Amino acid sequence: MRYSVMMVFLLSWIGMGCWIVCFWWMHRISSRQDSMLKELHAVTARIERLSRVEHDLIKEVHPTVSEIKDRVQDMQETVASDSSIAKR
């Protein structure tokens, strides 16, 4: 009887120790996940900011590109008409 009581007492302490180790391990994993999520959030915030800046730059450049294409087309027409006049 004394042996079984001692065994139950020992197993109870071992079980409690296992629970403590388990909780510590889960806390460690959770803190790593939190730090990874914070880092990931910071990266996505930087990407989003850069994306906005890039979008603003493209908005500024886009009308200029259209104007340049129009000017090049006008210049091609002018050169083509000048070369046809020169051929006559």
PyMOL Python script that loads the backbone (N, CA, C, O; Angstrom):
from pymol import cmd

cmd.read_pdbstr("""\
ATOM      1  N   MET A   1       0.811  -1.187   0.000  1.00  0.00           N
ATOM      2  CA  MET A   1       0.000   0.000   0.000  1.00  0.00           C
ATOM      3  C   MET A   1       0.862   1.262   0.000  1.00  0.00           C
ATOM      4  O   MET A   1       0.619   2.213  -0.742  1.00  0.00           O
ATOM      5  N   ARG A   2       1.866   1.230   0.852  1.00  0.00           N
ATOM      6  CA  ARG A   2       2.753   2.380   0.946  1.00  0.00           C
ATOM      7  C   ARG A   2       3.465   2.617  -0.377  1.00  0.00           C
ATOM      8  O   ARG A   2       3.698   3.762  -0.767  1.00  0.00           O
ATOM      9  N   TYR A   3       3.811   1.535  -1.065  1.00  0.00           N
ATOM     10  CA  TYR A   3       4.508   1.639  -2.355  1.00  0.00           C
ATOM     11  C   TYR A   3       3.604   2.285  -3.401  1.00  0.00           C
ATOM     12  O   TYR A   3       4.071   3.129  -4.165  1.00  0.00           O
ATOM     13  N   SER A   4       2.343   1.918  -3.456  1.00  0.00           N
ATOM     14  CA  SER A   4       1.416   2.467  -4.455  1.00  0.00           C
ATOM     15  C   SER A   4       1.124   3.944  -4.180  1.00  0.00           C
ATOM     16  O   SER A   4       0.965   4.723  -5.120  1.00  0.00           O
ATOM     17  N   VAL A   5       1.053   4.339  -2.906  1.00  0.00           N
ATOM     18  CA  VAL A   5       0.833   5.753  -2.575  1.00  0.00           C
ATOM     19  C   VAL A   5       2.040   6.571  -3.011  1.00  0.00           C
ATOM     20  O   VAL A   5       1.901   7.664  -3.558  1.00  0.00           O
ATOM     21  N   MET A   6       3.214   6.030  -2.762  1.00  0.00           N
ATOM     22  CA  MET A   6       4.443   6.719  -3.161  1.00  0.00           C
ATOM     23  C   MET A   6       4.522   6.831  -4.691  1.00  0.00           C
ATOM     24  O   MET A   6       4.964   7.853  -5.215  1.00  0.00           O
ATOM     25  N   MET A   7       4.099   5.790  -5.398  1.00  0.00           N
ATOM     26  CA  MET A   7       4.115   5.781  -6.855  1.00  0.00           C
ATOM     27  C   MET A   7       3.127   6.820  -7.412  1.00  0.00           C
ATOM     28  O   MET A   7       3.451   7.531  -8.364  1.00  0.00           O
ATOM     29  N   VAL A   8       1.952   6.907  -6.835  1.00  0.00           N
ATOM     30  CA  VAL A   8       0.956   7.901  -7.258  1.00  0.00           C
ATOM     31  C   VAL A   8       1.492   9.307  -7.006  1.00  0.00           C
ATOM     32  O   VAL A   8       1.354  10.183  -7.860  1.00  0.00           O
ATOM     33  N   PHE A   9       2.094   9.528  -5.860  1.00  0.00           N
ATOM     34  CA  PHE A   9       2.676  10.824  -5.531  1.00  0.00           C
ATOM     35  C   PHE A   9       3.775  11.201  -6.532  1.00  0.00           C
ATOM     36  O   PHE A   9       3.819  12.332  -7.014  1.00  0.00           O
ATOM     37  N   LEU A  10       4.652  10.253  -6.838  1.00  0.00           N
ATOM     38  CA  LEU A  10       5.742  10.482  -7.788  1.00  0.00           C
ATOM     39  C   LEU A  10       5.203  10.774  -9.191  1.00  0.00           C
ATOM     40  O   LEU A  10       5.664  11.703  -9.853  1.00  0.00           O
ATOM     41  N   LEU A  11       4.233   9.982  -9.640  1.00  0.00           N
ATOM     42  CA  LEU A  11       3.650  10.203 -10.960  1.00  0.00           C
ATOM     43  C   LEU A  11       2.903  11.532 -11.041  1.00  0.00           C
ATOM     44  O   LEU A  11       2.886  12.171 -12.093  1.00  0.00           O
ATOM     45  N   SER A  12       2.293  11.945  -9.952  1.00  0.00           N
ATOM     46  CA  SER A  12       1.618  13.252  -9.923  1.00  0.00           C
ATOM     47  C   SER A  12       2.625  14.378 -10.120  1.00  0.00           C
ATOM     48  O   SER A  12       2.375  15.313 -10.880  1.00  0.00           O
ATOM     49  N   TRP A  13       3.764  14.288  -9.436  1.00  0.00           N
ATOM     50  CA  TRP A  13       4.805  15.303  -9.595  1.00  0.00           C
ATOM     51  C   TRP A  13       5.395  15.284 -11.001  1.00  0.00           C
ATOM     52  O   TRP A  13       5.661  16.336 -11.582  1.00  0.00           O
ATOM     53  N   ILE A  14       5.595  14.106 -11.536  1.00  0.00           N
ATOM     54  CA  ILE A  14       6.111  14.006 -12.910  1.00  0.00           C
ATOM     55  C   ILE A  14       5.108  14.615 -13.892  1.00  0.00           C
ATOM     56  O   ILE A  14       5.488  15.343 -14.809  1.00  0.00           O
ATOM     57  N   GLY A  15       3.825  14.308 -13.690  1.00  0.00           N
ATOM     58  CA  GLY A  15       2.788  14.887 -14.553  1.00  0.00           C
ATOM     59  C   GLY A  15       2.752  16.400 -14.467  1.00  0.00           C
ATOM     60  O   GLY A  15       2.615  17.089 -15.477  1.00  0.00           O
ATOM     61  N   MET A  16       2.879  16.919 -13.230  1.00  0.00           N
ATOM     62  CA  MET A  16       2.885  18.375 -13.067  1.00  0.00           C
ATOM     63  C   MET A  16       4.109  18.983 -13.750  1.00  0.00           C
ATOM     64  O   MET A  16       4.013  20.034 -14.384  1.00  0.00           O
ATOM     65  N   GLY A  17       5.247  18.326 -13.620  1.00  0.00           N
ATOM     66  CA  GLY A  17       6.459  18.801 -14.297  1.00  0.00           C
ATOM     67  C   GLY A  17       6.290  18.801 -15.808  1.00  0.00           C
ATOM     68  O   GLY A  17       6.738  19.724 -16.488  1.00  0.00           O
ATOM     69  N   CYS A  18       5.646  17.769 -16.331  1.00  0.00           N
ATOM     70  CA  CYS A  18       5.406  17.717 -17.781  1.00  0.00           C
ATOM     71  C   CYS A  18       4.508  18.868 -18.230  1.00  0.00           C
ATOM     72  O   CYS A  18       4.745  19.473 -19.276  1.00  0.00           O
ATOM     73  N   TRP A  19       3.469  19.173 -17.431  1.00  0.00           N
ATOM     74  CA  TRP A  19       2.598  20.290 -17.771  1.00  0.00           C
ATOM     75  C   TRP A  19       3.347  21.612 -17.747  1.00  0.00           C
ATOM     76  O   TRP A  19       3.132  22.467 -18.607  1.00  0.00           O
ATOM     77  N   ILE A  20       4.219  21.782 -16.773  1.00  0.00           N
ATOM     78  CA  ILE A  20       5.016  23.017 -16.686  1.00  0.00           C
ATOM     79  C   ILE A  20       5.907  23.150 -17.916  1.00  0.00           C
ATOM     80  O   ILE A  20       5.982  24.218 -18.525  1.00  0.00           O
ATOM     81  N   VAL A  21       6.581  22.059 -18.276  1.00  0.00           N
ATOM     82  CA  VAL A  21       7.439  22.079 -19.469  1.00  0.00           C
ATOM     83  C   VAL A  21       6.605  22.370 -20.719  1.00  0.00           C
ATOM     84  O   VAL A  21       7.028  23.132 -21.588  1.00  0.00           O
ATOM     85  N   CYS A  22       5.422  21.762 -20.805  1.00  0.00           N
ATOM     86  CA  CYS A  22       4.545  21.971 -21.965  1.00  0.00           C
ATOM     87  C   CYS A  22       4.121  23.433 -22.071  1.00  0.00           C
ATOM     88  O   CYS A  22       4.185  24.018 -23.152  1.00  0.00           O
ATOM     89  N   PHE A  23       3.689  24.029 -20.956  1.00  0.00           N
ATOM     90  CA  PHE A  23       3.282  25.431 -20.978  1.00  0.00           C
ATOM     91  C   PHE A  23       4.445  26.340 -21.332  1.00  0.00           C
ATOM     92  O   PHE A  23       4.280  27.292 -22.095  1.00  0.00           O
ATOM     93  N   TRP A  24       5.619  26.055 -20.785  1.00  0.00           N
ATOM     94  CA  TRP A  24       6.803  26.856 -21.112  1.00  0.00           C
ATOM     95  C   TRP A  24       7.109  26.752 -22.606  1.00  0.00           C
ATOM     96  O   TRP A  24       7.394  27.757 -23.257  1.00  0.00           O
ATOM     97  N   TRP A  25       7.048  25.535 -23.143  1.00  0.00           N
ATOM     98  CA  TRP A  25       7.338  25.302 -24.562  1.00  0.00           C
ATOM     99  C   TRP A  25       6.337  26.054 -25.444  1.00  0.00           C
ATOM    100  O   TRP A  25       6.725  26.689 -26.424  1.00  0.00           O
ATOM    101  N   MET A  26       5.055  25.983 -25.095  1.00  0.00           N
ATOM    102  CA  MET A  26       4.025  26.674 -25.870  1.00  0.00           C
ATOM    103  C   MET A  26       4.206  28.194 -25.798  1.00  0.00           C
ATOM    104  O   MET A  26       4.004  28.894 -26.790  1.00  0.00           O
ATOM    105  N   HIS A  27       4.584  28.696 -24.631  1.00  0.00           N
ATOM    106  CA  HIS A  27       4.846  30.127 -24.498  1.00  0.00           C
ATOM    107  C   HIS A  27       6.021  30.539 -25.388  1.00  0.00           C
ATOM    108  O   HIS A  27       5.991  31.593 -26.023  1.00  0.00           O
ATOM    109  N   ARG A  28       7.029  29.714 -25.426  1.00  0.00           N
ATOM    110  CA  ARG A  28       8.196  29.992 -26.263  1.00  0.00           C
ATOM    111  C   ARG A  28       7.819  30.020 -27.741  1.00  0.00           C
ATOM    112  O   ARG A  28       8.233  30.914 -28.479  1.00  0.00           O
ATOM    113  N   ILE A  29       7.035  29.039 -28.163  1.00  0.00           N
ATOM    114  CA  ILE A  29       6.583  29.003 -29.556  1.00  0.00           C
ATOM    115  C   ILE A  29       5.716  30.217 -29.861  1.00  0.00           C
ATOM    116  O   ILE A  29       5.857  30.829 -30.920  1.00  0.00           O
ATOM    117  N   SER A  30       4.830  30.567 -28.952  1.00  0.00           N
ATOM    118  CA  SER A  30       3.933  31.704 -29.144  1.00  0.00           C
ATOM    119  C   SER A  30       4.709  33.014 -29.262  1.00  0.00           C
ATOM    120  O   SER A  30       4.394  33.850 -30.109  1.00  0.00           O
ATOM    121  N   SER A  31       5.711  33.191 -28.424  1.00  0.00           N
ATOM    122  CA  SER A  31       6.493  34.429 -28.495  1.00  0.00           C
ATOM    123  C   SER A  31       7.277  34.503 -29.797  1.00  0.00           C
ATOM    124  O   SER A  31       7.446  35.590 -30.351  1.00  0.00           O
ATOM    125  N   ARG A  32       7.756  33.372 -30.296  1.00  0.00           N
ATOM    126  CA  ARG A  32       8.444  33.361 -31.593  1.00  0.00           C
ATOM    127  C   ARG A  32       7.471  33.717 -32.713  1.00  0.00           C
ATOM    128  O   ARG A  32       7.812  34.472 -33.624  1.00  0.00           O
ATOM    129  N   GLN A  33       6.264  33.173 -32.640  1.00  0.00           N
ATOM    130  CA  GLN A  33       5.261  33.481 -33.652  1.00  0.00           C
ATOM    131  C   GLN A  33       4.890  34.963 -33.613  1.00  0.00           C
ATOM    132  O   GLN A  33       4.733  35.593 -34.659  1.00  0.00           O
ATOM    133  N   ASP A  34       4.751  35.513 -32.422  1.00  0.00           N
ATOM    134  CA  ASP A  34       4.436  36.934 -32.299  1.00  0.00           C
ATOM    135  C   ASP A  34       5.523  37.801 -32.913  1.00  0.00           C
ATOM    136  O   ASP A  34       5.229  38.757 -33.631  1.00  0.00           O
ATOM    137  N   SER A  35       6.768  37.472 -32.636  1.00  0.00           N
ATOM    138  CA  SER A  35       7.861  38.269 -33.212  1.00  0.00           C
ATOM    139  C   SER A  35       7.897  38.117 -34.726  1.00  0.00           C
ATOM    140  O   SER A  35       8.177  39.085 -35.434  1.00  0.00           O
ATOM    141  N   MET A  36       7.619  36.923 -35.234  1.00  0.00           N
ATOM    142  CA  MET A  36       7.590  36.715 -36.680  1.00  0.00           C
ATOM    143  C   MET A  36       6.443  37.501 -37.317  1.00  0.00           C
ATOM    144  O   MET A  36       6.614  38.095 -38.381  1.00  0.00           O
ATOM    145  N   LEU A  37       5.281  37.506 -36.670  1.00  0.00           N
ATOM    146  CA  LEU A  37       4.148  38.263 -37.191  1.00  0.00           C
ATOM    147  C   LEU A  37       4.416  39.765 -37.182  1.00  0.00           C
ATOM    148  O   LEU A  37       4.021  40.470 -38.110  1.00  0.00           O
ATOM    149  N   LYS A  38       5.083  40.259 -36.140  1.00  0.00           N
ATOM    150  CA  LYS A  38       5.437  41.688 -36.094  1.00  0.00           C
ATOM    151  C   LYS A  38       6.406  42.034 -37.219  1.00  0.00           C
ATOM    152  O   LYS A  38       6.269  43.067 -37.874  1.00  0.00           O
ATOM    153  N   GLU A  39       7.374  41.169 -37.432  1.00  0.00           N
ATOM    154  CA  GLU A  39       8.336  41.397 -38.516  1.00  0.00           C
ATOM    155  C   GLU A  39       7.641  41.351 -39.874  1.00  0.00           C
ATOM    156  O   GLU A  39       7.913  42.177 -40.744  1.00  0.00           O
ATOM    157  N   LEU A  40       6.755  40.395 -40.048  1.00  0.00           N
ATOM    158  CA  LEU A  40       6.001  40.282 -41.301  1.00  0.00           C
ATOM    159  C   LEU A  40       5.120  41.500 -41.519  1.00  0.00           C
ATOM    160  O   LEU A  40       4.997  41.984 -42.645  1.00  0.00           O
ATOM    161  N   HIS A  41       4.507  41.999 -40.456  1.00  0.00           N
ATOM    162  CA  HIS A  41       3.682  43.204 -40.568  1.00  0.00           C
ATOM    163  C   HIS A  41       4.534  44.400 -40.984  1.00  0.00           C
ATOM    164  O   HIS A  41       4.116  45.204 -41.818  1.00  0.00           O
ATOM    165  N   ALA A  42       5.724  44.518 -40.407  1.00  0.00           N
ATOM    166  CA  ALA A  42       6.621  45.618 -40.772  1.00  0.00           C
ATOM    167  C   ALA A  42       7.019  45.523 -42.234  1.00  0.00           C
ATOM    168  O   ALA A  42       7.071  46.539 -42.928  1.00  0.00           O
ATOM    169  N   VAL A  43       7.303  44.316 -42.711  1.00  0.00           N
ATOM    170  CA  VAL A  43       7.685  44.131 -44.120  1.00  0.00           C
ATOM    171  C   VAL A  43       6.527  44.504 -45.038  1.00  0.00           C
ATOM    172  O   VAL A  43       6.726  45.191 -46.040  1.00  0.00           O
ATOM    173  N   THR A  44       5.319  44.055 -44.703  1.00  0.00           N
ATOM    174  CA  THR A  44       4.171  44.381 -45.557  1.00  0.00           C
ATOM    175  C   THR A  44       3.881  45.875 -45.538  1.00  0.00           C
ATOM    176  O   THR A  44       3.458  46.431 -46.551  1.00  0.00           O
ATOM    177  N   ALA A  45       4.099  46.531 -44.408  1.00  0.00           N
ATOM    178  CA  ALA A  45       3.903  47.983 -44.342  1.00  0.00           C
ATOM    179  C   ALA A  45       4.905  48.695 -45.243  1.00  0.00           C
ATOM    180  O   ALA A  45       4.548  49.646 -45.938  1.00  0.00           O
ATOM    181  N   ARG A  46       6.163  48.242 -45.235  1.00  0.00           N
ATOM    182  CA  ARG A  46       7.171  48.843 -46.123  1.00  0.00           C
ATOM    183  C   ARG A  46       6.816  48.611 -47.578  1.00  0.00           C
ATOM    184  O   ARG A  46       6.936  49.521 -48.398  1.00  0.00           O
ATOM    185  N   ILE A  47       6.379  47.402 -47.911  1.00  0.00           N
ATOM    186  CA  ILE A  47       6.013  47.099 -49.290  1.00  0.00           C
ATOM    187  C   ILE A  47       4.833  47.958 -49.725  1.00  0.00           C
ATOM    188  O   ILE A  47       4.810  48.478 -50.840  1.00  0.00           O
ATOM    189  N   GLU A  48       3.867  48.100 -48.848  1.00  0.00           N
ATOM    190  CA  GLU A  48       2.698  48.917 -49.169  1.00  0.00           C
ATOM    191  C   GLU A  48       3.093  50.381 -49.387  1.00  0.00           C
ATOM    192  O   GLU A  48       2.601  51.032 -50.309  1.00  0.00           O
ATOM    193  N   ARG A  49       3.978  50.888 -48.540  1.00  0.00           N
ATOM    194  CA  ARG A  49       4.442  52.272 -48.696  1.00  0.00           C
ATOM    195  C   ARG A  49       5.190  52.453 -50.015  1.00  0.00           C
ATOM    196  O   ARG A  49       4.962  53.422 -50.739  1.00  0.00           O
ATOM    197  N   LEU A  50       6.080  51.519 -50.318  1.00  0.00           N
ATOM    198  CA  LEU A  50       6.813  51.599 -51.576  1.00  0.00           C
ATOM    199  C   LEU A  50       5.881  51.473 -52.778  1.00  0.00           C
ATOM    200  O   LEU A  50       6.092  52.115 -53.807  1.00  0.00           O
ATOM    201  N   SER A  51       4.875  50.661 -52.642  1.00  0.00           N
ATOM    202  CA  SER A  51       3.906  50.485 -53.711  1.00  0.00           C
ATOM    203  C   SER A  51       3.146  51.778 -53.970  1.00  0.00           C
ATOM    204  O   SER A  51       2.903  52.143 -55.120  1.00  0.00           O
ATOM    205  N   ARG A  52       2.770  52.472 -52.893  1.00  0.00           N
ATOM    206  CA  ARG A  52       2.086  53.765 -53.063  1.00  0.00           C
ATOM    207  C   ARG A  52       2.993  54.775 -53.752  1.00  0.00           C
ATOM    208  O   ARG A  52       2.561  55.495 -54.652  1.00  0.00           O
ATOM    209  N   VAL A  53       4.252  54.824 -53.326  1.00  0.00           N
ATOM    210  CA  VAL A  53       5.206  55.757 -53.935  1.00  0.00           C
ATOM    211  C   VAL A  53       5.376  55.433 -55.418  1.00  0.00           C
ATOM    212  O   VAL A  53       5.384  56.330 -56.262  1.00  0.00           O
ATOM    213  N   GLU A  54       5.511  54.152 -55.723  1.00  0.00           N
ATOM    214  CA  GLU A  54       5.657  53.742 -57.123  1.00  0.00           C
ATOM    215  C   GLU A  54       4.411  54.121 -57.922  1.00  0.00           C
ATOM    216  O   GLU A  54       4.518  54.592 -59.055  1.00  0.00           O
ATOM    217  N   HIS A  55       3.256  53.922 -57.349  1.00  0.00           N
ATOM    218  CA  HIS A  55       2.009  54.264 -58.038  1.00  0.00           C
ATOM    219  C   HIS A  55       1.938  55.763 -58.298  1.00  0.00           C
ATOM    220  O   HIS A  55       1.523  56.188 -59.376  1.00  0.00           O
ATOM    221  N   ASP A  56       2.341  56.565 -57.312  1.00  0.00           N
ATOM    222  CA  ASP A  56       2.347  58.015 -57.497  1.00  0.00           C
ATOM    223  C   ASP A  56       3.319  58.428 -58.589  1.00  0.00           C
ATOM    224  O   ASP A  56       3.020  59.311 -59.393  1.00  0.00           O
ATOM    225  N   LEU A  57       4.484  57.787 -58.618  1.00  0.00           N
ATOM    226  CA  LEU A  57       5.466  58.100 -59.672  1.00  0.00           C
ATOM    227  C   LEU A  57       4.919  57.737 -61.053  1.00  0.00           C
ATOM    228  O   LEU A  57       5.087  58.492 -62.011  1.00  0.00           O
ATOM    229  N   ILE A  58       4.283  56.611 -61.145  1.00  0.00           N
ATOM    230  CA  ILE A  58       3.717  56.192 -62.433  1.00  0.00           C
ATOM    231  C   ILE A  58       2.619  57.154 -62.857  1.00  0.00           C
ATOM    232  O   ILE A  58       2.496  57.466 -64.042  1.00  0.00           O
ATOM    233  N   LYS A  59       1.811  57.632 -61.901  1.00  0.00           N
ATOM    234  CA  LYS A  59       0.769  58.602 -62.228  1.00  0.00           C
ATOM    235  C   LYS A  59       1.377  59.885 -62.787  1.00  0.00           C
ATOM    236  O   LYS A  59       0.843  60.483 -63.721  1.00  0.00           O
ATOM    237  N   GLU A  60       2.504  60.301 -62.202  1.00  0.00           N
ATOM    238  CA  GLU A  60       3.175  61.517 -62.682  1.00  0.00           C
ATOM    239  C   GLU A  60       3.777  61.318 -64.063  1.00  0.00           C
ATOM    240  O   GLU A  60       3.741  62.223 -64.897  1.00  0.00           O
ATOM    241  N   VAL A  61       4.327  60.142 -64.305  1.00  0.00           N
ATOM    242  CA  VAL A  61       5.034  59.887 -65.557  1.00  0.00           C
ATOM    243  C   VAL A  61       4.076  59.549 -66.692  1.00  0.00           C
ATOM    244  O   VAL A  61       4.359  59.865 -67.848  1.00  0.00           O
ATOM    245  N   HIS A  62       2.966  58.924 -66.391  1.00  0.00           N
ATOM    246  CA  HIS A  62       2.058  58.433 -67.432  1.00  0.00           C
ATOM    247  C   HIS A  62       1.592  59.529 -68.394  1.00  0.00           C
ATOM    248  O   HIS A  62       1.667  59.319 -69.605  1.00  0.00           O
ATOM    249  N   PRO A  63       1.113  60.690 -67.921  1.00  0.00           N
ATOM    250  CA  PRO A  63       0.720  61.730 -68.881  1.00  0.00           C
ATOM    251  C   PRO A  63       1.901  62.207 -69.709  1.00  0.00           C
ATOM    252  O   PRO A  63       1.748  62.527 -70.888  1.00  0.00           O
ATOM    253  N   THR A  64       3.066  62.254 -69.103  1.00  0.00           N
ATOM    254  CA  THR A  64       4.253  62.699 -69.828  1.00  0.00           C
ATOM    255  C   THR A  64       4.584  61.717 -70.952  1.00  0.00           C
ATOM    256  O   THR A  64       4.971  62.131 -72.045  1.00  0.00           O
ATOM    257  N   VAL A  65       4.435  60.436 -70.690  1.00  0.00           N
ATOM    258  CA  VAL A  65       4.701  59.429 -71.712  1.00  0.00           C
ATOM    259  C   VAL A  65       3.735  59.599 -72.880  1.00  0.00           C
ATOM    260  O   VAL A  65       4.139  59.490 -74.038  1.00  0.00           O
ATOM    261  N   SER A  66       2.483  59.863 -72.592  1.00  0.00           N
ATOM    262  CA  SER A  66       1.500  60.071 -73.658  1.00  0.00           C
ATOM    263  C   SER A  66       1.857  61.297 -74.484  1.00  0.00           C
ATOM    264  O   SER A  66       1.769  61.274 -75.712  1.00  0.00           O
ATOM    265  N   GLU A  67       2.258  62.360 -73.811  1.00  0.00           N
ATOM    266  CA  GLU A  67       2.656  63.578 -74.526  1.00  0.00           C
ATOM    267  C   GLU A  67       3.875  63.315 -75.398  1.00  0.00           C
ATOM    268  O   GLU A  67       3.939  63.794 -76.530  1.00  0.00           O
ATOM    269  N   ILE A  68       4.835  62.567 -74.890  1.00  0.00           N
ATOM    270  CA  ILE A  68       6.039  62.251 -75.665  1.00  0.00           C
ATOM    271  C   ILE A  68       5.665  61.426 -76.885  1.00  0.00           C
ATOM    272  O   ILE A  68       6.182  61.678 -77.973  1.00  0.00           O
ATOM    273  N   LYS A  69       4.780  60.447 -76.732  1.00  0.00           N
ATOM    274  CA  LYS A  69       4.351  59.641 -77.875  1.00  0.00           C
ATOM    275  C   LYS A  69       3.676  60.514 -78.926  1.00  0.00           C
ATOM    276  O   LYS A  69       3.917  60.347 -80.122  1.00  0.00           O
ATOM    277  N   ASP A  70       2.828  61.446 -78.485  1.00  0.00           N
ATOM    278  CA  ASP A  70       2.156  62.349 -79.427  1.00  0.00           C
ATOM    279  C   ASP A  70       3.172  63.220 -80.156  1.00  0.00           C
ATOM    280  O   ASP A  70       3.074  63.407 -81.369  1.00  0.00           O
ATOM    281  N   ARG A  71       4.134  63.746 -79.431  1.00  0.00           N
ATOM    282  CA  ARG A  71       5.163  64.596 -80.053  1.00  0.00           C
ATOM    283  C   ARG A  71       6.001  63.794 -81.051  1.00  0.00           C
ATOM    284  O   ARG A  71       6.329  64.288 -82.130  1.00  0.00           O
ATOM    285  N   VAL A  72       6.347  62.553 -80.686  1.00  0.00           N
ATOM    286  CA  VAL A  72       7.120  61.711 -81.607  1.00  0.00           C
ATOM    287  C   VAL A  72       6.307  61.432 -82.860  1.00  0.00           C
ATOM    288  O   VAL A  72       6.838  61.467 -83.970  1.00  0.00           O
ATOM    289  N   GLN A  73       5.033  61.157 -82.686  1.00  0.00           N
ATOM    290  CA  GLN A  73       4.179  60.891 -83.847  1.00  0.00           C
ATOM    291  C   GLN A  73       4.069  62.150 -84.713  1.00  0.00           C
ATOM    292  O   GLN A  73       4.135  62.058 -85.939  1.00  0.00           O
ATOM    293  N   ASP A  74       3.903  63.311 -84.098  1.00  0.00           N
ATOM    294  CA  ASP A  74       3.863  64.565 -84.859  1.00  0.00           C
ATOM    295  C   ASP A  74       5.176  64.790 -85.601  1.00  0.00           C
ATOM    296  O   ASP A  74       5.187  65.224 -86.753  1.00  0.00           O
ATOM    297  N   MET A  75       6.277  64.490 -84.925  1.00  0.00           N
ATOM    298  CA  MET A  75       7.594  64.672 -85.547  1.00  0.00           C
ATOM    299  C   MET A  75       7.759  63.713 -86.724  1.00  0.00           C
ATOM    300  O   MET A  75       8.319  64.088 -87.754  1.00  0.00           O
ATOM    301  N   GLN A  76       7.276  62.482 -86.581  1.00  0.00           N
ATOM    302  CA  GLN A  76       7.353  61.523 -87.683  1.00  0.00           C
ATOM    303  C   GLN A  76       6.543  62.010 -88.873  1.00  0.00           C
ATOM    304  O   GLN A  76       6.987  61.903 -90.016  1.00  0.00           O
ATOM    305  N   GLU A  77       5.371  62.538 -88.614  1.00  0.00           N
ATOM    306  CA  GLU A  77       4.540  63.061 -89.702  1.00  0.00           C
ATOM    307  C   GLU A  77       5.214  64.249 -90.372  1.00  0.00           C
ATOM    308  O   GLU A  77       5.183  64.375 -91.596  1.00  0.00           O
ATOM    309  N   THR A  78       5.826  65.125 -89.568  1.00  0.00           N
ATOM    310  CA  THR A  78       6.522  66.288 -90.120  1.00  0.00           C
ATOM    311  C   THR A  78       7.705  65.857 -90.966  1.00  0.00           C
ATOM    312  O   THR A  78       7.912  66.374 -92.064  1.00  0.00           O
ATOM    313  N   VAL A  79       8.482  64.908 -90.457  1.00  0.00           N
ATOM    314  CA  VAL A  79       9.646  64.415 -91.208  1.00  0.00           C
ATOM    315  C   VAL A  79       9.182  63.715 -92.477  1.00  0.00           C
ATOM    316  O   VAL A  79       9.787  63.876 -93.537  1.00  0.00           O
ATOM    317  N   ALA A  80       8.118  62.948 -92.370  1.00  0.00           N
ATOM    318  CA  ALA A  80       7.611  62.246 -93.549  1.00  0.00           C
ATOM    319  C   ALA A  80       7.118  63.246 -94.591  1.00  0.00           C
ATOM    320  O   ALA A  80       7.369  63.060 -95.782  1.00  0.00           O
ATOM    321  N   SER A  81       6.425  64.298 -94.172  1.00  0.00           N
ATOM    322  CA  SER A  81       5.945  65.289 -95.137  1.00  0.00           C
ATOM    323  C   SER A  81       7.109  66.087 -95.717  1.00  0.00           C
ATOM    324  O   SER A  81       7.085  66.431 -96.899  1.00  0.00           O
ATOM    325  N   ASP A  82       8.142  66.392 -94.899  1.00  0.00           N
ATOM    326  CA  ASP A  82       9.318  67.101 -95.408  1.00  0.00           C
ATOM    327  C   ASP A  82      10.086  66.254 -96.398  1.00  0.00           C
ATOM    328  O   ASP A  82      10.595  66.772 -97.392  1.00  0.00           O
ATOM    329  N   SER A  83      10.179  64.956 -96.142  1.00  0.00           N
ATOM    330  CA  SER A  83      10.912  64.097 -97.061  1.00  0.00           C
ATOM    331  C   SER A  83      10.129  63.906 -98.362  1.00  0.00           C
ATOM    332  O   SER A  83      10.733  63.756 -99.424  1.00  0.00           O
ATOM    333  N   SER A  84       8.807  63.908 -98.297  1.00  0.00           N
ATOM    334  CA  SER A  84       8.019  63.794 -99.541  1.00  0.00           C
ATOM    335  C   SER A  84       8.104  65.068-100.342  1.00  0.00           C
ATOM    336  O   SER A  84       8.082  65.026-101.572  1.00  0.00           O
ATOM    337  N   ILE A  85       8.203  66.227 -99.659  1.00  0.00           N
ATOM    338  CA  ILE A  85       8.377  67.503-100.368  1.00  0.00           C
ATOM    339  C   ILE A  85       9.762  67.545-100.984  1.00  0.00           C
ATOM    340  O   ILE A  85       9.915  68.040-102.100  1.00  0.00           O
ATOM    341  N   ALA A  86      10.773  67.045-100.297  1.00  0.00           N
ATOM    342  CA  ALA A  86      12.138  67.058-100.807  1.00  0.00           C
ATOM    343  C   ALA A  86      12.275  66.137-101.996  1.00  0.00           C
ATOM    344  O   ALA A  86      13.099  66.411-102.869  1.00  0.00           O
ATOM    345  N   LYS A  87      11.519  65.064-102.083  1.00  0.00           N
ATOM    346  CA  LYS A  87      11.603  64.132-103.201  1.00  0.00           C
ATOM    347  C   LYS A  87      11.040  64.743-104.474  1.00  0.00           C
ATOM    348  O   LYS A  87      11.448  64.367-105.573  1.00  0.00           O
ATOM    349  N   ARG A  88      10.118  65.669-104.342  1.00  0.00           N
ATOM    350  CA  ARG A  88       9.497  66.296-105.531  1.00  0.00           C
ATOM    351  C   ARG A  88      10.434  67.229-106.149  1.00  0.00           C
ATOM    352  O   ARG A  88      10.107  67.856-107.156  1.00  0.00           O
TER     353      ARG A  88
END
""", "prot")
cmd.dss("prot")
cmd.show_as("cartoon", "prot")
cmd.util.cbc("prot")
cmd.orient("prot")
